[in-house]
Amino acid sequence: MLERTRNIGIAAHIDAGKTTLTERILFYTGMIHQMGEVHDGAATTDWMEQERERGITITSAAVTTEWWQRAEDGTVKLFPEQRQRINIIDTPGHVDFTAEVERSLRVLDGAIVVFCGVAGVQPQSETVWRQANKYNVPRIVFVNKMDRIGADFNRVCSEVKDKLGANAVRVLIPIGAEDQLIGQIDVVNRKAVYFSDDDTFGSTYTIAELEGELKDIAEQAYDELLHAVADVDDVIGEKFVHEEPISLEELKMGLRRATISNKLVPVTGGSAFKNKGVQYLLDAVVDYLPSPLDIPPAIGMDPDDENVQIEVKTSDHEKFVALAFKLWADKYVGKLVFFRVYSGVVKNGDTIYNPRTRRTERVGRLIQIQANKHTEIDACYAGDIAAMVGLKNVTTGDTLAAEKHDVVLEPPTFPEPVISMAVEPRTKADQDKLGFALGRLSEEDPTFTVKTDEETGQTIISGMGELHLEIIIDRIRREFKVAANTGAPQIAYRETITKSAGGEGKLIKQTGGRGQYGHVILALKPNEKGKGLTIENKVIGGSIPKEYINAVIKGITESMTNGVIAGYPVIDVHVDILDGSYHDVDSNENAFTMAAIFAMKDGFKKAKSILLEPIMAVEVSTPDDYQGDVMGDLSRRRGQIQNTESKGKLSIVHANVPLKEMFGYSTAVRTLSSGRASYAMTPSHFEQVPNNIVEEIVSDRLV
């Protein structure tokens, strides 16, 4: 069964049509009998109230379905009439929910990346592509919305090559476009597939021979495909060089190998909303995307020694190893732990081991998830994605393993939050409930953090953007029934140093009896961007005894949480511990920790600390008439215009803009363009804050 399983994700920029495509897949595979639409709030995988109200996907939803490739005269398919099990995760497109995409791609074997036939490669689709590259996920491209005015399949293919650096090959080319979209050219089989417009919603289609211009397009695309596969696949390459005949099945097998090894990306086109092209896309998923057996075994490591690698083979006969990639608080069954099994089998009632906590826990129930519907199952096998109930001490990214099997799989990585706000309960009765709700939500979402401001005592929540925090507050009120007030959003500024400097710190306290003595001399210098804090111990001759070095490192690390300009976290600093002194009686760990903090503060002041702010990469799509107004507005927001490009009658403006200036932008851009422009933004980098704005930030911070 493993070779007939596909674990795939559907990922893309917001509004490219991922959820609509998922809905069509569920309909054609017989999982649902009526298609729901996103704009009606009736899509299967958009089941949260907030998703239905806003018409966007917020949480990744898992569904399982089955597909049989039809055996059809004149066409070659690799697995005809075999039952294929497809586990699908529909992921969000909005940048604020990028963690959902990250953790989904970490556990999936393949992905369908959806692009809009009009807009092409957009900022968030670039982010998704980079995430897929990071985890080496093989993918197929589906160019959706080919029924829309201005759709251009070949232009999107070129953008996938140029902007994403992908070796894209056309395998299913739309026949017609806009209101003339009627089917697809199957490039490998050189056949035309025409989808019916009757009341069966595109369930029926006919296969015909190609003629005229369509035949020429197919021959050219076939030639390109054959050359591309021959260039990257040894088996096809050898036959091609020796001019031996290559059967269609051999070509498909070659394309499958090239796709799985990430050397080629098959591109298909159609319209999910207009029910054209989905069945042959499913055939392509089965033909070209890997089963759990086709991907290299997962590599884990020994929790006691990072250098010891452990191969986790995909087999039911190996020891159980799985990765917990998502937690979810379900109002009916409690805490759900979503997991992907990499090897072995887990059954109801089994005892499993968590190498992070070094503790065992008992599996209460195993659940097969269909969006928000749950089906209880008895066992999960290698390659399966499911959820379990009953585990208490689990966080996102934990490895779950058989008892006494010490192995840790690589967890997904998540970006740092960029925006914060204060939240407080309206009544005393809400206080405990708010703490519980925030704890649950931060467990679920690694990009949502909660901390208490030591100076003000306020609870500060941080996330990936305005919408992210808006959804969190909405969930606190609806799901957890907590009345809460919120403060205005705050930016996650950072501080860093710009030159090398020394720092010296001394703690000397004599208060009757035993005193406190610690003395530390440090050298600070700017670190490479993104390197964070690095520390090197250069103490010679025991001026600081070895047993106090860890206390000094602790003090250095603690001091990085509060800079000297406005108390924001400090990033990218290298520290050398050079010298110091100690007292035989009065020195202790606490004294050296405090001395290190004083030395760091001294160094920060001398090393010309600066304030950094998050910069967003902003892309605005606007009709040409409003381009000047949009660019002028972005410049007023301290934005730096990077470039502009034209797509039909649309102008695409790329700019880097400080996050501080982007609050309320959605309303502003709608007003400027009479509601006709749209925008997307993704976190880009940190940049120095201009001096006049530093004063404003510092004074706000002190209020």
C-alpha positions in Angstrom: 0.0 0.0 0.0 2.9 2.4 0.7 3.9 2.6 -3.0 0.3 3.6 -3.7 0.2 6.5 -1.1 0.8 10.1 -1.9 1.3 12.7 0.9 0.9 16.1 -0.8 0.3 19.7 0.1 -1.5 22.4 -1.9 0.4 25.7 -1.5 0.4 29.1 -3.1 0.0 32.9 -2.8 -3.3 34.0 -1.2 -6.2 33.9 -3.6 -4.5 31.6 -6.2 -7.3 29.1 -5.7 -5.8 26.4 -3.4 -9.0 25.7 -1.4 -11.2 25.7 -4.6 -8.7 23.2 -6.1 -8.9 21.0 -3.0 -12.7 21.1 -3.1 -12.7 19.9 -6.8 -10.2 17.1 -6.0 -12.5 15.9 -3.1 -15.5 16.0 -5.5 -13.9 14.1 -8.4 -12.5 11.5 -6.1 -16.0 10.9 -4.6 -15.2 12.2 -1.1 -17.9 14.8 -1.3 -21.0 14.9 -3.4 -21.6 18.6 -3.6 -18.9 21.2 -4.2 -18.7 24.1 -1.7 -17.3 27.5 -2.7 -14.9 29.6 -0.8 -16.9 32.8 -1.5 -20.1 31.1 0.0 -18.2 30.0 3.1 -18.9 26.4 2.3 -15.5 24.9 1.3 -14.8 21.6 3.2 -11.2 22.5 4.3 -12.2 26.1 5.3 -14.1 24.9 8.4 -13.2 27.6 11.0 -15.8 30.4 11.5 -13.0 32.9 10.9 -12.1 31.3 7.6 -15.7 31.2 6.3 -16.3 34.9 7.2 -13.1 36.1 5.6 -12.9 33.7 2.6 -9.3 32.8 3.4 -7.5 29.7 4.7 -6.1 30.2 8.2 -5.1 26.8 9.4 -3.8 23.9 7.3 -6.5 21.3 7.0 -5.8 17.6 6.3 -8.1 15.3 4.2 -7.6 11.8 2.8 -9.1 10.6 -0.4 -8.6 7.9 -3.1 -8.0 8.1 -6.9 -8.0 5.5 -9.7 -6.3 6.5 -12.9 -8.7 5.5 -15.7 -7.3 3.2 -18.3 -8.1 5.1 -21.6 -7.5 4.0 -25.2 -4.5 5.8 -26.7 -3.1 7.1 -23.5 -0.3 5.8 -21.3 -0.6 6.1 -17.5 1.8 4.6 -15.0 -0.7 3.2 -12.5 -4.0 2.6 -14.4 -6.9 1.1 -12.4 -4.9 0.9 -9.1 -6.4 2.4 -6.0 -4.2 5.3 -4.9 -4.5 6.9 -1.4 -3.9 10.6 -1.4 -3.4 12.5 1.9 -3.8 16.2 1.1 -3.0 19.2 3.3 -4.6 22.5 2.1 -2.3 25.3 3.4 -2.9 29.0 3.9 -1.6 31.6 1.4 -1.5 34.6 3.7 2.0 35.5 4.9 0.7 35.9 8.5 0.1 32.1 8.6 3.4 31.1 7.0 4.1 28.7 9.9 1.2 26.5 8.7 2.9 26.1 5.3 6.3 25.5 6.9 5.3 22.7 9.1 3.1 21.1 6.4 6.0 21.0 3.9 8.3 19.6 6.5 6.2 16.4 6.7 4.9 16.1 3.1 6.5 14.1 0.3 5.3 16.3 -2.6 3.3 19.5 -3.3 1.1 21.1 -5.9 2.1 24.7 -6.1 -0.8 26.8 -7.5 -0.2 30.0 -9.5 -2.9 32.4 -10.8 -2.9 32.4 -14.6 -3.2 36.2 -14.5 -1.0 37.3 -11.6 1.7 34.6 -12.1 4.5 34.4 -9.5 3.6 36.6 -6.5 5.6 37.3 -3.3 4.0 34.6 -1.1 4.4 32.0 -3.9 8.1 32.8 -3.9 8.2 32.3 -0.1 6.3 28.9 -0.5 8.8 27.9 -3.2 11.8 28.7 -0.9 10.2 26.7 1.9 9.7 23.7 -0.5 13.4 24.0 -1.6 14.5 24.0 2.1 12.9 20.6 2.6 13.6 19.3 -0.9 9.9 18.7 -1.6 9.2 17.6 -5.2 6.4 19.6 -6.8 4.0 20.0 -9.7 2.8 23.4 -10.8 -0.9 24.0 -11.5 -1.6 27.3 -13.4 -5.1 28.0 -12.2 -7.7 30.6 -13.2 -7.0 30.1 -16.9 -10.6 31.2 -17.5 -9.9 34.7 -16.2 -9.4 37.7 -18.5 -5.6 38.3 -19.0 -4.6 34.7 -18.2 -1.4 33.6 -20.0 -0.1 30.0 -19.4 3.2 30.5 -21.2 4.0 33.7 -19.4 3.5 32.0 -16.0 5.7 29.1 -17.1 8.5 31.7 -18.0 8.1 33.4 -14.6 8.4 30.0 -12.8 11.7 29.6 -14.7 13.0 33.1 -14.4 11.8 34.2 -10.9 12.0 30.8 -9.1 14.9 29.3 -11.0 12.8 26.1 -11.6 13.5 23.7 -14.5 9.8 23.8 -15.6 8.4 21.6 -18.3 4.9 21.8 -19.7 2.9 18.5 -19.5 -0.7 19.6 -19.6 -1.2 22.8 -21.7 -4.6 24.6 -21.5 -6.6 24.6 -24.8 -7.9 28.2 -25.1 -8.0 30.8 -22.4 -10.4 33.2 -20.7 -14.0 32.3 -21.8 -12.6 30.1 -24.6 -11.0 27.6 -22.2 -12.2 24.1 -23.2 -9.6 21.5 -22.2 -6.0 20.5 -22.1 -3.3 19.1 -24.4 -1.7 16.0 -22.8 1.8 16.6 -24.0 3.2 13.1 -23.3 0.4 11.2 -25.0 -0.1 14.0 -27.6 -3.9 14.0 -27.2 -6.6 16.6 -26.5 -8.8 16.3 -23.4 -12.1 18.3 -23.7 -14.1 18.8 -20.5 -17.9 19.0 -20.7 -19.8 22.0 -19.4 -22.9 20.0 -18.5 -24.5 19.6 -15.0 -21.9 17.0 -14.0 -19.4 19.8 -13.1 -16.7 18.7 -15.5 -16.8 15.0 -14.4 -17.1 13.9 -18.0 -14.5 14.5 -20.6 -13.6 13.2 -24.0 -10.2 12.4 -25.5 -9.5 13.4 -29.1 -6.7 13.5 -31.6 -4.9 16.8 -32.0 -5.2 18.8 -35.2 -3.7 21.9 -36.8 -2.2 24.5 -34.5 -2.8 22.3 -31.4 -0.8 19.5 -32.9 2.1 21.9 -33.6 2.0 23.2 -30.0 2.0 19.6 -28.7 4.9 18.5 -30.9 7.0 21.4 -29.8 6.2 20.8 -26.1 6.9 17.1 -26.5 10.3 17.9 -28.0 11.1 20.3 -25.2 10.0 17.7 -22.6 12.0 14.9 -24.2 15.2 17.0 -24.3 14.7 18.2 -20.7 14.3 14.7 -19.3 17.2 13.4 -21.4 19.4 16.2 -19.9 18.8 15.2 -16.3 17.9 11.5 -16.4 20.7 9.0 -17.2 18.4 6.2 -18.5 16.6 8.4 -21.0 19.7 10.4 -21.8 21.6 7.3 -22.8 18.8 6.1 -25.1 18.4 9.6 -26.5 22.2 9.9 -27.4 22.2 6.4 -29.0 18.9 7.4 -30.9 17.1 4.3 -29.5 13.3 4.5 -29.4 11.9 5.8 -26.1 8.4 4.5 -25.3 5.9 6.8 -23.6 6.0 4.7 -20.5 9.8 5.1 -20.3 9.5 8.9 -20.8 6.9 9.1 -18.0 9.2 7.0 -15.7 12.1 9.3 -16.6 10.0 12.4 -15.8 8.9 10.8 -12.5 12.5 10.2 -11.5 13.5 13.7 -12.5 10.5 15.3 -10.6 11.2 13.2 -7.4 14.9 14.2 -7.5 13.9 17.9 -7.9 15.6 18.2 -11.3 12.3 19.0 -13.2 9.0 20.6 -12.3 6.0 19.5 -14.5 3.6 22.3 -15.2 -0.1 21.9 -15.8 -2.9 24.4 -16.4 -6.7 24.7 -16.1 -9.4 26.3 -14.0 -10.5 24.7 -10.7 -13.5 27.0 -10.4 -14.7 26.2 -14.0 -14.0 22.4 -13.4 -11.4 22.0 -16.1 -8.2 20.1 -15.8 -8.4 18.7 -12.3 -8.7 15.0 -13.1 -5.6 15.0 -15.3 -3.8 17.0 -12.6 -4.6 14.1 -10.2 -3.2 11.6 -12.7 0.0 13.7 -12.8 0.2 13.7 -9.0 0.0 9.9 -9.1 2.4 9.6 -12.0 5.1 12.1 -11.0 5.0 12.8 -7.2 6.7 10.3 -4.8 5.2 7.7 -2.5 6.8 7.5 1.0 9.1 4.7 -0.5 10.4 7.0 -3.2 12.0 9.6 -1.0 15.3 9.1 0.9 14.9 7.7 4.4 14.5 10.4 7.1 17.8 11.2 8.9 17.5 11.6 12.7 20.2 12.1 15.3 21.1 10.9 18.7 19.7 13.4 21.3 23.0 13.0 23.3 25.3 13.5 20.4 24.3 15.6 17.4 27.1 14.1 15.3 25.6 10.6 15.4 23.1 10.2 12.6 20.4 7.6 12.6 18.6 6.5 9.4 14.9 6.1 9.8 13.7 3.6 7.1 10.2 3.8 5.7 8.8 0.4 6.7 6.1 -1.0 8.9 8.6 -3.5 10.2 11.0 -0.9 11.7 10.7 0.7 15.2 8.0 3.4 15.4 9.3 7.0 14.7 7.0 10.0 13.9 7.2 13.8 13.9 4.5 15.8 15.7 4.1 18.8 13.3 1.0 20.5 14.7 -1.1 20.8 17.8 -4.7 21.8 17.8 -7.2 22.4 20.6 -10.4 20.7 19.5 -13.5 21.6 21.5 -14.9 18.0 21.4 -11.9 15.8 21.9 -9.3 18.1 23.6 -5.7 18.4 22.5 -5.0 16.9 19.1 -1.4 16.1 18.1 -1.0 15.8 14.3 1.9 13.5 13.3 3.5 11.9 10.3 4.7 8.4 10.7 8.2 7.8 9.2 8.7 4.2 10.2 7.0 1.5 12.2 3.4 1.2 13.4 1.5 2.9 16.3 -1.7 1.5 17.7 -4.4 2.6 20.1 -3.2 2.2 23.7 0.5 2.0 22.7 3.1 3.6 25.0 5.4 6.0 23.1 8.5 7.8 24.0 9.4 11.5 23.6 13.3 11.9 23.4 13.0 15.6 24.3 11.3 15.1 27.6 12.8 11.6 28.1 9.3 10.4 29.2 6.8 7.9 27.9 3.1 8.6 27.3 0.2 6.4 26.4 -1.7 7.0 23.1 -5.4 7.5 24.0 -7.0 7.4 20.6 -5.9 7.6 17.0 -7.9 9.7 14.6 -8.1 10.0 10.8 -8.8 13.7 10.1 -11.1 14.9 7.4 -10.9 18.7 7.8 -12.9 19.1 11.1 -14.5 15.6 11.0 -12.9 12.8 12.9 -12.9 9.1 12.3 -11.4 6.8 14.9 -8.8 4.3 13.6 -7.0 1.4 15.2 -3.5 1.8 13.9 -1.2 4.2 11.8 1.4 2.8 9.5 4.6 4.2 7.9 3.8 7.1 5.6 0.5 7.9 7.3 -0.6 11.3 8.5 -3.1 11.3 11.4 -3.8 12.7 14.8 -3.7 11.3 18.3 -5.4 12.2 21.6 -4.1 11.7 25.1 -0.6 13.1 24.9 0.1 15.9 27.4 3.7 17.0 27.2 4.2 17.5 23.5 5.3 20.6 21.5 5.4 21.2 17.7 8.5 19.6 16.2 8.8 16.8 18.9 9.8 13.3 17.7 7.6 10.5 18.9 9.3 7.1 19.0 9.0 3.5 20.3 10.1 3.0 23.9 13.9 3.2 24.5 14.4 4.3 20.9 16.5 7.5 21.2 16.2 9.4 17.9 15.4 13.0 17.1 14.1 14.1 13.7 14.8 17.6 12.4 11.9 19.8 13.5 10.4 22.5 11.3 11.9 26.0 11.7 9.8 29.1 12.2 10.3 32.8 11.6 10.5 35.3 14.5 7.3 37.3 15.3 7.4 40.9 13.9 4.4 42.6 15.7 3.2 42.7 19.3 0.3 44.1 21.3 -0.8 44.2 24.9 -3.8 42.1 26.0 -5.6 42.1 29.3 -8.8 40.5 30.7 -11.8 42.7 31.1 -12.8 41.2 34.5 -11.0 39.4 37.3 -13.0 36.3 36.4 -11.5 36.3 32.9 -7.9 36.4 34.2 -7.3 32.7 34.6 -9.3 31.9 31.5 -7.1 34.3 29.5 -3.9 32.7 30.7 -5.2 29.2 29.8 -6.4 30.4 26.3 -3.0 32.1 25.5 -1.1 29.0 26.7 -3.2 26.7 24.5 -2.9 29.0 21.4 0.9 29.5 21.8 1.3 25.7 22.1 -0.6 25.4 18.8 1.2 28.1 16.9 5.0 28.5 17.2 4.9 32.0 15.6 2.6 33.2 18.4 4.4 34.1 21.6 3.3 35.4 25.0 5.4 37.2 27.5 5.0 39.5 30.5 6.6 43.0 30.3 8.6 43.1 33.5 8.4 46.9 33.7 4.7 47.4 33.2 3.4 43.9 34.2 1.4 43.8 30.9 0.8 40.6 28.9 2.4 41.1 25.5 1.4 38.8 22.6 3.4 38.7 19.4 2.7 37.3 16.0 3.4 37.5 12.2 1.1 40.4 11.4 -2.0 42.4 12.1 -4.3 39.7 10.7 -2.6 37.0 12.7 -3.2 38.8 16.0 -6.7 39.7 15.0 -7.5 36.1 14.4 -5.9 35.1 17.8 -8.0 37.7 19.7 -11.1 36.5 17.8 -10.4 32.9 18.8 -9.9 33.9 22.5 -13.3 35.5 22.5 -15.2 32.8 20.6 -13.5 29.5 21.4 -12.4 30.3 25.0 -15.3 32.7 25.8 -12.8 35.3 27.3 -13.6 39.0 27.3 -10.3 40.8 26.6 -9.1 44.3 25.8 -6.2 44.9 23.5 -3.7 47.7 23.1 -2.4 49.2 19.7 -0.1 46.9 17.8 3.7 47.4 18.6 6.6 46.7 16.2 9.2 44.1 17.2 12.2 46.4 16.9 15.8 45.1 17.4 19.1 46.7 18.5 22.6 46.0 17.3 26.1 47.5 17.6 28.0 49.1 14.7 31.7 49.1 15.9 34.0 47.1 18.2 34.4 48.2 21.8 35.5 46.9 25.2 33.2 46.5 28.2 34.0 46.1 31.8 31.7 45.2 34.7 32.3 44.9 38.4 30.0 43.8 41.2 31.4 44.5 44.7 29.1 44.3 47.6 30.1 44.2 51.3 27.1 44.0 53.6 28.3 42.3 56.8 29.1 38.7 56.5 29.8 37.2 53.1 30.0 39.7 50.2 29.6 39.6 46.4 32.5 40.0 44.0 32.6 39.5 40.3 34.8 41.3 37.7 34.5 40.7 33.9 36.3 42.3 30.9 34.8 41.7 27.5 35.4 42.7 23.8 32.3 43.2 21.6 32.2 43.5 17.8 29.4 43.4 15.2 28.5 39.9 14.0 27.5 38.9 10.5 23.8 39.5 9.7 21.7 36.7 10.9 24.5 35.1 13.0 22.9 36.2 16.3 25.1 36.0 19.4 28.4 34.1 19.4 30.7 33.9 22.4 34.4 32.9 22.6 36.3 32.3 25.9 39.8 33.8 25.7 40.6 33.9 29.4 44.1 32.8 30.1 45.7 32.0 33.4 42.6 31.6 35.5 41.8 35.3 36.1 38.2 34.0 36.0 38.0 30.5 37.4 36.5 27.8 35.0 33.5 27.2 37.2 32.3 30.8 36.7 32.7 30.9 32.9 29.1 29.5 32.4 27.8 32.2 34.7 29.5 34.8 32.6 28.0 33.3 29.4 24.6 33.4 31.1 25.0 37.1 31.9 26.1 37.9 28.3 23.1 36.0 27.0 20.6 37.6 29.4 21.9 41.1 28.5 21.0 40.5 24.8 17.3 40.7 25.7 17.5 44.4 26.6 19.4 47.0 24.6 20.5 50.4 25.8 18.6 52.5 23.3 15.0 51.5 24.1 15.3 48.2 25.8 14.6 46.0 22.7 16.4 42.7 22.1 19.9 42.9 20.7 21.0 40.9 17.7 24.2 39.9 15.8 27.0 40.5 18.3 30.2 38.6 18.8 31.7 38.6 22.4 35.1 37.6 23.5 35.6 37.0 27.2 39.1 38.4 27.8 39.8 38.9 31.5 38.5 39.7 35.0 39.3 38.9 38.6 37.8 37.1 41.5 37.8 36.9 45.3 38.5 33.6 47.1 35.6 34.1 49.5 33.1 36.6 48.0 33.0 35.4 44.4 30.0 33.2 43.2 28.1 32.5 40.1 25.5 35.2 40.6 28.2 37.8 41.1 29.8 36.9 37.8 26.5 36.8 35.9 25.7 40.4 37.2 29.3 41.5 36.3 28.9 40.2 32.8 25.6 42.0 32.4 27.2 45.3 33.5 30.1 44.7 31.1 27.8 44.1 28.2 25.8 47.3 29.0 29.1 49.2 29.2 30.1 47.7 25.8 26.7 48.5 24.1 27.1 52.2 25.1 30.6 52.4 23.6 29.9 50.3 20.5 27.5 52.8 19.0 24.2 50.8 19.4 21.6 51.5 16.7 17.9 50.7 16.5 16.7 48.3 13.7 13.2 48.0 12.3 11.5 45.2 10.3 11.3 46.0 6.6 8.5 44.4 4.5 8.8 43.4 0.8 5.6 44.9 -0.5 4.1 44.1 -3.9 1.1 46.2 -5.1 -0.9 45.2 -8.2 -2.7 48.3 -9.5 -4.4 49.4 -12.8 -2.0 51.6 -14.7 -4.1 54.7 -14.0 -3.3 54.6 -10.3 0.4 53.6 -10.5 1.7 57.2 -9.8 -0.6 57.6 -6.7 0.4 54.2 -5.3 4.1 54.9 -5.7 3.8 58.4 -4.2 1.9 56.9 -1.2 4.6 54.2 -0.7 7.4 56.9 -0.8 5.5 58.9 1.8 5.6 55.8 4.0 9.4 55.8 3.8 9.2 53.1 1.2 12.0 52.4 -1.3 10.6 51.5 -4.7 12.6 48.5 -6.0 11.1 48.2 -9.5 7.9 48.1 -11.5 6.6 45.7 -14.1 3.6 45.4 -16.4 1.2 42.5 -16.7 -1.4 43.4 -19.3 -3.2 46.5 -18.0 -1.8 46.0 -14.5 1.3 47.6 -13.0 3.1 45.7 -10.3 5.1 47.9 -7.9 7.8 46.3 -5.8 8.9 48.3 -2.7 10.7 47.8 0.6 8.6 49.6 3.3 9.1 49.7 7.1 6.4 47.7 8.9 5.6 50.7 11.2 4.3 52.6 8.1 2.2 49.7 6.8 -0.6 49.7 9.5 -3.9 50.4 7.9 -2.5 50.1 4.4 -5.2 47.9 3.1 -7.8 50.7 3.6 -5.4 53.3 2.1 -4.6 51.4 -1.0 -8.3 50.6 -1.6 -9.2 54.3 -1.3 -6.3 55.4 -3.6 -7.4 52.9 -6.4 -11.2 53.0 -6.0 -10.9 49.4 -4.6 -9.1 48.1 -7.7 -5.6 47.5 -6.3 -4.4 44.6 -4.2 -1.2 44.1 -2.2 0.9 41.5 -0.5 3.7 41.9 1.9 6.3 39.5 3.4 9.0 40.1 6.0 12.3 41.0 4.3 15.0 42.1 6.6 15.9 44.6 9.4 17.3 48.1 8.7 18.5 51.0 10.7 15.8 53.4 12.0 16.3 57.1 11.0 17.4 59.3 13.9 14.3 61.5 14.0 12.1 58.3 14.3 14.4 56.8 17.0 13.5 59.7 19.4 9.8 59.1 18.7 10.1 55.4 19.5 12.2 55.9 22.6 9.7 58.5 24.0 6.8 56.2 23.2 8.6 53.4 25.0 9.1 55.5 28.1 5.5 56.7 28.4 
